[in-house]
Amino acid sequence: MESQNKAIKAHLEKGYTIDAIKALEMFGCFRLAARIKDLKDSGMVIDKAMIANKEGKHYALYWEVT
């Protein structure tokens, strides 16, 4: 988990966004919301938006607030 937290934190600090599919593909992370909570608990300011895809399914998109 700690290495996933570090990888996701570095990704967000570069100004990129992340969603569950990207987290799984890039970092092998099945529980992005839990990793985001860990990062928030460590003091990182992260925001999210709920996005609807073409099929009407909703997912969370996260980014760092600077």
Biopython code that builds the backbone (N, CA, C, O; Angstrom):
import numpy as np
from Bio.PDB.StructureBuilder import StructureBuilder

atoms = [
    (1, "MET", "N", (0.815, -1.198, 0.000)),
    (1, "MET", "CA", (0.000, 0.000, 0.000)),
    (1, "MET", "C", (0.860, 1.263, 0.000)),
    (1, "MET", "O", (0.566, 2.223, -0.714)),
    (2, "GLU", "N", (1.911, 1.256, 0.797)),
    (2, "GLU", "CA", (2.745, 2.454, 0.912)),
    (2, "GLU", "C", (3.349, 2.834, -0.439)),
    (2, "GLU", "O", (3.421, 4.015, -0.779)),
    (3, "SER", "N", (3.784, 1.830, -1.212)),
    (3, "SER", "CA", (4.363, 2.155, -2.519)),
    (3, "SER", "C", (3.286, 2.676, -3.472)),
    (3, "SER", "O", (3.567, 3.542, -4.300)),
    (4, "GLN", "N", (2.060, 2.164, -3.367)),
    (4, "GLN", "CA", (0.959, 2.698, -4.173)),
    (4, "GLN", "C", (0.675, 4.142, -3.774)),
    (4, "GLN", "O", (0.468, 4.997, -4.635)),
    (5, "ASN", "N", (0.664, 4.412, -2.482)),
    (5, "ASN", "CA", (0.447, 5.785, -2.017)),
    (5, "ASN", "C", (1.502, 6.715, -2.596)),
    (5, "ASN", "O", (1.175, 7.797, -3.084)),
    (6, "LYS", "N", (2.759, 6.306, -2.546)),
    (6, "LYS", "CA", (3.843, 7.143, -3.060)),
    (6, "LYS", "C", (3.700, 7.362, -4.559)),
    (6, "LYS", "O", (3.899, 8.475, -5.045)),
    (7, "ALA", "N", (3.360, 6.320, -5.289)),
    (7, "ALA", "CA", (3.226, 6.430, -6.739)),
    (7, "ALA", "C", (2.049, 7.322, -7.117)),
    (7, "ALA", "O", (2.165, 8.157, -8.014)),
    (8, "ILE", "N", (0.929, 7.152, -6.443)),
    (8, "ILE", "CA", (-0.256, 7.966, -6.729)),
    (8, "ILE", "C", (0.005, 9.415, -6.329)),
    (8, "ILE", "O", (-0.388, 10.335, -7.047)),
    (9, "LYS", "N", (0.662, 9.626, -5.193)),
    (9, "LYS", "CA", (0.995, 10.984, -4.757)),
    (9, "LYS", "C", (1.879, 11.667, -5.790)),
    (9, "LYS", "O", (1.624, 12.815, -6.154)),
    (10, "ALA", "N", (2.902, 10.989, -6.263)),
    (10, "ALA", "CA", (3.809, 11.564, -7.263)),
    (10, "ALA", "C", (3.049, 11.893, -8.548)),
    (10, "ALA", "O", (3.291, 12.929, -9.168)),
    (11, "HIS", "N", (2.143, 11.025, -8.939)),
    (11, "HIS", "CA", (1.335, 11.246, -10.143)),
    (11, "HIS", "C", (0.496, 12.514, -9.996)),
    (11, "HIS", "O", (0.459, 13.348, -10.900)),
    (12, "LEU", "N", (-0.170, 12.653, -8.863)),
    (12, "LEU", "CA", (-1.016, 13.831, -8.624)),
    (12, "LEU", "C", (-0.178, 15.105, -8.505)),
    (12, "LEU", "O", (-0.590, 16.163, -8.979)),
    (13, "GLU", "N", (0.992, 15.007, -7.875)),
    (13, "GLU", "CA", (1.855, 16.178, -7.706)),
    (13, "GLU", "C", (2.390, 16.701, -9.035)),
    (13, "GLU", "O", (2.784, 17.863, -9.129)),
    (14, "LYS", "N", (2.406, 15.862, -10.048)),
    (14, "LYS", "CA", (2.831, 16.294, -11.389)),
    (14, "LYS", "C", (1.705, 17.030, -12.111)),
    (14, "LYS", "O", (1.891, 17.517, -13.227)),
    (15, "GLY", "N", (0.534, 17.109, -11.469)),
    (15, "GLY", "CA", (-0.582, 17.818, -12.072)),
    (15, "GLY", "C", (-1.542, 16.941, -12.846)),
    (15, "GLY", "O", (-2.462, 17.444, -13.492)),
    (16, "TYR", "N", (-1.340, 15.635, -12.786)),
    (16, "TYR", "CA", (-2.219, 14.714, -13.489)),
    (16, "TYR", "C", (-3.441, 14.380, -12.648)),
    (16, "TYR", "O", (-3.428, 14.516, -11.424)),
    (17, "THR", "N", (-4.500, 13.939, -13.326)),
    (17, "THR", "CA", (-5.676, 13.416, -12.635)),
    (17, "THR", "C", (-5.564, 11.902, -12.584)),
    (17, "THR", "O", (-4.734, 11.295, -13.260)),
    (18, "ILE", "N", (-6.431, 11.305, -11.754)),
    (18, "ILE", "CA", (-6.446, 9.846, -11.677)),
    (18, "ILE", "C", (-7.871, 9.368, -11.412)),
    (18, "ILE", "O", (-8.637, 10.006, -10.689)),
    (19, "ASP", "N", (-8.201, 8.243, -12.009)),
    (19, "ASP", "CA", (-9.467, 7.570, -11.742)),
    (19, "ASP", "C", (-9.150, 6.103, -11.461)),
    (19, "ASP", "O", (-7.994, 5.689, -11.539)),
    (20, "ALA", "N", (-10.168, 5.326, -11.137)),
    (20, "ALA", "CA", (-9.946, 3.934, -10.716)),
    (20, "ALA", "C", (-9.305, 3.091, -11.813)),
    (20, "ALA", "O", (-8.435, 2.269, -11.525)),
    (21, "ILE", "N", (-9.714, 3.276, -13.048)),
    (21, "ILE", "CA", (-9.143, 2.479, -14.140)),
    (21, "ILE", "C", (-7.672, 2.815, -14.343)),
    (21, "ILE", "O", (-6.849, 1.916, -14.514)),
    (22, "LYS", "N", (-7.336, 4.095, -14.327)),
    (22, "LYS", "CA", (-5.947, 4.514, -14.489)),
    (22, "LYS", "C", (-5.102, 3.999, -13.320)),
    (22, "LYS", "O", (-3.969, 3.560, -13.516)),
    (23, "ALA", "N", (-5.658, 4.055, -12.102)),
    (23, "ALA", "CA", (-4.925, 3.570, -10.925)),
    (23, "ALA", "C", (-4.632, 2.079, -11.043)),
    (23, "ALA", "O", (-3.547, 1.623, -10.684)),
    (24, "LEU", "N", (-5.597, 1.326, -11.544)),
    (24, "LEU", "CA", (-5.402, -0.111, -11.718)),
    (24, "LEU", "C", (-4.360, -0.380, -12.800)),
    (24, "LEU", "O", (-3.452, -1.187, -12.604)),
    (25, "GLU", "N", (-4.490, 0.291, -13.934)),
    (25, "GLU", "CA", (-3.564, 0.073, -15.046)),
    (25, "GLU", "C", (-2.140, 0.509, -14.713)),
    (25, "GLU", "O", (-1.183, -0.201, -15.023)),
    (26, "MET", "N", (-1.997, 1.670, -14.086)),
    (26, "MET", "CA", (-0.667, 2.232, -13.857)),
    (26, "MET", "C", (0.025, 1.693, -12.604)),
    (26, "MET", "O", (1.239, 1.488, -12.593)),
    (27, "PHE", "N", (-0.770, 1.467, -11.544)),
    (27, "PHE", "CA", (-0.164, 1.159, -10.250)),
    (27, "PHE", "C", (-0.651, -0.148, -9.621)),
    (27, "PHE", "O", (-0.223, -0.494, -8.520)),
    (28, "GLY", "N", (-1.536, -0.879, -10.302)),
    (28, "GLY", "CA", (-2.067, -2.124, -9.756)),
    (28, "GLY", "C", (-2.937, -1.902, -8.535)),
    (28, "GLY", "O", (-3.052, -2.777, -7.676)),
    (29, "CYS", "N", (-3.548, -0.730, -8.458)),
    (29, "CYS", "CA", (-4.331, -0.334, -7.286)),
    (29, "CYS", "C", (-5.809, -0.621, -7.511)),
    (29, "CYS", "O", (-6.434, -0.020, -8.385)),
    (30, "PHE", "N", (-6.370, -1.536, -6.728)),
    (30, "PHE", "CA", (-7.781, -1.870, -6.813)),
    (30, "PHE", "C", (-8.641, -0.979, -5.919)),
    (30, "PHE", "O", (-9.858, -0.928, -6.101)),
    (31, "ARG", "N", (-8.041, -0.280, -4.963)),
    (31, "ARG", "CA", (-8.790, 0.499, -3.977)),
    (31, "ARG", "C", (-8.334, 1.952, -3.966)),
    (31, "ARG", "O", (-7.764, 2.430, -2.986)),
    (32, "LEU", "N", (-8.593, 2.647, -5.073)),
    (32, "LEU", "CA", (-8.129, 4.019, -5.200)),
    (32, "LEU", "C", (-8.711, 4.913, -4.115)),
    (32, "LEU", "O", (-7.985, 5.731, -3.548)),
    (33, "ALA", "N", (-9.987, 4.785, -3.811)),
    (33, "ALA", "CA", (-10.602, 5.645, -2.797)),
    (33, "ALA", "C", (-9.880, 5.515, -1.453)),
    (33, "ALA", "O", (-9.718, 6.505, -0.740)),
    (34, "ALA", "N", (-9.452, 4.313, -1.108)),
    (34, "ALA", "CA", (-8.720, 4.105, 0.147)),
    (34, "ALA", "C", (-7.353, 4.786, 0.093)),
    (34, "ALA", "O", (-6.912, 5.384, 1.074)),
    (35, "ARG", "N", (-6.685, 4.691, -1.060)),
    (35, "ARG", "CA", (-5.381, 5.355, -1.202)),
    (35, "ARG", "C", (-5.546, 6.874, -1.161)),
    (35, "ARG", "O", (-4.710, 7.566, -0.580)),
    (36, "ILE", "N", (-6.605, 7.399, -1.765)),
    (36, "ILE", "CA", (-6.873, 8.838, -1.718)),
    (36, "ILE", "C", (-7.099, 9.266, -0.277)),
    (36, "ILE", "O", (-6.599, 10.308, 0.146)),
    (37, "LYS", "N", (-7.850, 8.467, 0.486)),
    (37, "LYS", "CA", (-8.079, 8.784, 1.905)),
    (37, "LYS", "C", (-6.756, 8.809, 2.666)),
    (37, "LYS", "O", (-6.528, 9.703, 3.480)),
    (38, "ASP", "N", (-5.886, 7.837, 2.409)),
    (38, "ASP", "CA", (-4.566, 7.829, 3.052)),
    (38, "ASP", "C", (-3.813, 9.119, 2.757)),
    (38, "ASP", "O", (-3.227, 9.723, 3.655)),
    (39, "LEU", "N", (-3.831, 9.537, 1.497)),
    (39, "LEU", "CA", (-3.108, 10.753, 1.104)),
    (39, "LEU", "C", (-3.724, 11.992, 1.742)),
    (39, "LEU", "O", (-3.005, 12.889, 2.185)),
    (40, "LYS", "N", (-5.057, 12.043, 1.791)),
    (40, "LYS", "CA", (-5.723, 13.172, 2.456)),
    (40, "LYS", "C", (-5.378, 13.199, 3.941)),
    (40, "LYS", "O", (-5.121, 14.263, 4.504)),
    (41, "ASP", "N", (-5.374, 12.026, 4.574)),
    (41, "ASP", "CA", (-5.048, 11.938, 5.997)),
    (41, "ASP", "C", (-3.617, 12.378, 6.283)),
    (41, "ASP", "O", (-3.305, 12.820, 7.389)),
    (42, "SER", "N", (-2.745, 12.252, 5.277)),
    (42, "SER", "CA", (-1.349, 12.675, 5.457)),
    (42, "SER", "C", (-1.174, 14.168, 5.177)),
    (42, "SER", "O", (-0.067, 14.694, 5.293)),
    (43, "GLY", "N", (-2.265, 14.856, 4.807)),
    (43, "GLY", "CA", (-2.201, 16.298, 4.616)),
    (43, "GLY", "C", (-2.328, 16.776, 3.183)),
    (43, "GLY", "O", (-2.387, 17.983, 2.946)),
    (44, "MET", "N", (-2.372, 15.881, 2.236)),
    (44, "MET", "CA", (-2.507, 16.278, 0.839)),
    (44, "MET", "C", (-3.938, 16.758, 0.586)),
    (44, "MET", "O", (-4.895, 16.157, 1.074)),
    (45, "VAL", "N", (-4.077, 17.846, -0.180)),
    (45, "VAL", "CA", (-5.406, 18.381, -0.497)),
    (45, "VAL", "C", (-5.795, 17.864, -1.882)),
    (45, "VAL", "O", (-5.180, 18.210, -2.891)),
    (46, "ILE", "N", (-6.825, 17.032, -1.902)),
    (46, "ILE", "CA", (-7.268, 16.380, -3.136)),
    (46, "ILE", "C", (-8.754, 16.660, -3.313)),
    (46, "ILE", "O", (-9.533, 16.584, -2.363)),
    (47, "ASP", "N", (-9.129, 16.982, -4.531)),
    (47, "ASP", "CA", (-10.537, 17.207, -4.851)),
    (47, "ASP", "C", (-10.982, 16.130, -5.821)),
    (47, "ASP", "O", (-10.158, 15.412, -6.388)),
    (48, "LYS", "N", (-12.297, 16.019, -6.010)),
    (48, "LYS", "CA", (-12.806, 15.031, -6.951)),
    (48, "LYS", "C", (-14.053, 15.551, -7.635)),
    (48, "LYS", "O", (-14.741, 16.441, -7.136)),
    (49, "ALA", "N", (-14.320, 14.972, -8.788)),
    (49, "ALA", "CA", (-15.550, 15.231, -9.517)),
    (49, "ALA", "C", (-16.117, 13.884, -9.927)),
    (49, "ALA", "O", (-15.373, 12.957, -10.246)),
    (50, "MET", "N", (-17.426, 13.782, -9.917)),
    (50, "MET", "CA", (-18.076, 12.566, -10.399)),
    (50, "MET", "C", (-18.377, 12.772, -11.880)),
    (50, "MET", "O", (-19.050, 13.731, -12.261)),
    (51, "ILE", "N", (-17.877, 11.870, -12.701)),
    (51, "ILE", "CA", (-17.978, 11.962, -14.152)),
    (51, "ILE", "C", (-18.865, 10.833, -14.660)),
    (51, "ILE", "O", (-18.807, 9.714, -14.150)),
    (52, "ALA", "N", (-19.685, 11.126, -15.666)),
    (52, "ALA", "CA", (-20.494, 10.092, -16.312)),
    (52, "ALA", "C", (-19.842, 9.736, -17.650)),
    (52, "ALA", "O", (-19.507, 10.619, -18.440)),
    (53, "ASN", "N", (-19.666, 8.439, -17.895)),
    (53, "ASN", "CA", (-19.097, 8.023, -19.179)),
    (53, "ASN", "C", (-20.207, 7.894, -20.225)),
    (53, "ASN", "O", (-21.360, 8.227, -19.956)),
    (54, "LYS", "N", (-19.858, 7.414, -21.405)),
    (54, "LYS", "CA", (-20.820, 7.310, -22.506)),
    (54, "LYS", "C", (-22.009, 6.409, -22.180)),
    (54, "LYS", "O", (-23.116, 6.618, -22.677)),
    (55, "GLU", "N", (-21.767, 5.418, -21.349)),
    (55, "GLU", "CA", (-22.832, 4.478, -20.981)),
    (55, "GLU", "C", (-23.649, 4.964, -19.785)),
    (55, "GLU", "O", (-24.574, 4.279, -19.346)),
    (56, "GLY", "N", (-23.316, 6.132, -19.261)),
    (56, "GLY", "CA", (-24.045, 6.674, -18.120)),
    (56, "GLY", "C", (-23.531, 6.205, -16.770)),
    (56, "GLY", "O", (-24.122, 6.527, -15.739)),
    (57, "LYS", "N", (-22.446, 5.453, -16.756)),
    (57, "LYS", "CA", (-21.845, 5.007, -15.495)),
    (57, "LYS", "C", (-21.029, 6.155, -14.910)),
    (57, "LYS", "O", (-20.364, 6.889, -15.640)),
    (58, "HIS", "N", (-21.085, 6.302, -13.593)),
    (58, "HIS", "CA", (-20.362, 7.384, -12.920)),
    (58, "HIS", "C", (-19.090, 6.857, -12.266)),
    (58, "HIS", "O", (-19.049, 5.734, -11.764)),
    (59, "TYR", "N", (-18.061, 7.686, -12.284)),
    (59, "TYR", "CA", (-16.812, 7.353, -11.613)),
    (59, "TYR", "C", (-16.188, 8.630, -11.078)),
    (59, "TYR", "O", (-16.495, 9.730, -11.536)),
    (60, "ALA", "N", (-15.305, 8.461, -10.098)),
    (60, "ALA", "CA", (-14.642, 9.605, -9.469)),
    (60, "ALA", "C", (-13.341, 9.912, -10.185)),
    (60, "ALA", "O", (-12.571, 9.012, -10.520)),
    (61, "LEU", "N", (-13.109, 11.178, -10.411)),
    (61, "LEU", "CA", (-11.852, 11.674, -10.976)),
    (61, "LEU", "C", (-11.212, 12.566, -9.916)),
    (61, "LEU", "O", (-11.833, 13.519, -9.444)),
    (62, "TYR", "N", (-9.966, 12.256, -9.541)),
    (62, "TYR", "CA", (-9.279, 12.967, -8.458)),
    (62, "TYR", "C", (-8.128, 13.787, -9.003)),
    (62, "TYR", "O", (-7.526, 13.433, -10.017)),
    (63, "TRP", "N", (-7.817, 14.909, -8.310)),
    (63, "TRP", "CA", (-6.657, 15.734, -8.629)),
    (63, "TRP", "C", (-6.208, 16.455, -7.366)),
    (63, "TRP", "O", (-6.984, 16.626, -6.425)),
    (64, "GLU", "N", (-4.945, 16.875, -7.357)),
    (64, "GLU", "CA", (-4.406, 17.628, -6.231)),
    (64, "GLU", "C", (-4.792, 19.094, -6.369)),
    (64, "GLU", "O", (-4.721, 19.669, -7.455)),
    (65, "VAL", "N", (-5.200, 19.686, -5.256)),
    (65, "VAL", "CA", (-5.502, 21.116, -5.205)),
    (65, "VAL", "C", (-4.244, 21.812, -4.725)),
    (65, "VAL", "O", (-3.738, 21.519, -3.642)),
    (66, "THR", "N", (-3.737, 22.742, -5.538)),
    (66, "THR", "CA", (-2.503, 23.428, -5.148)),
    (66, "THR", "C", (-2.778, 24.860, -4.781)),
    (66, "THR", "O", (-1.857, 25.595, -4.426)),
]
sb = StructureBuilder()
sb.init_structure("model")
sb.init_model(0)
sb.init_chain("A")
sb.init_seg("    ")
for serial, (resi, resn, name, xyz) in enumerate(atoms, 1):
    if name == "N":
        sb.init_residue(resn, " ", resi, " ")
    sb.init_atom(name, np.array(xyz, "f"), 0.0, 1.0, " ", f" {name:<3s}", serial, name[0])
structure = sb.get_structure()
